[in-house]
């Protein structure tokens, strides 16, 4: 059973401070969802459904914006162009350059908006859950970047050159070269994909827990003298919601920026 704010309030309507019941604190159970329906033997729960809707939102928006592009763009096309150009120029070109980066613009734009929409569900009524706070989704996205990075490395440098690239081979390091290569191999092949996924997951997980805590507390404190504290808690909910808006976009940006940095490293020459 999900423990998002609306459901918690529904199940705890008679639970307030001074009533003898404990504070219904959120925890890992807040991120576990029962299947909503089954299709072809696959159970779809709330995060999976929101991920599918996110895909439809991104595809639908850009299809509507660019299906019939005009020389003088309408409002929707203008917004689409602004978003596309932001990632193209502000992330891809800045990291990979125009010549090398152009081919990677579509996937980076898609990844940014997909992650952003999945994050935004956290503050959307009824949904109220950031999909990327479920570790499987950041891991899947990080795996796509990881496979792209490894394949580009060996495609650009060959088998031996690819391993030199991944290991940070530099003969000028002299005696410390073996130690440096061992550290680089461990860092690039294991630590890099782990931190790429966990950075997104941990930020959205923590943000959702904070929102749950203050949302539940706002209801729990609605009793006697606790009402004054409930007001303070509710103000915190509003402030955290605004802060989450910033974090949601920032984490999507950081994820794509790191992806571009990894690709840049795959294409760079090591001696």
Secondary structure by P-SEA (a helix, b strand, c coil): ccccaaaaaaaccccccccccccccccccccccccccccccccccaaaaaaaaaaaaaaaaaaaacccccccccaaaaaaaaaaaaaacccccccccccccccaaaaaaaaaaaaaaaaaccccccccccccccaaaaaaaaaaaaaaaaaaaaaaccaaaaaaaaaccccccccaaaaaaaaaaaaaacaaaaaaaaaaaaaaaaaaaaaaaaaaaaaaaccccaaaaaaaaaaaaaaaaaaaaaaaaaaaaaaaaaaaaaaaaaacccc
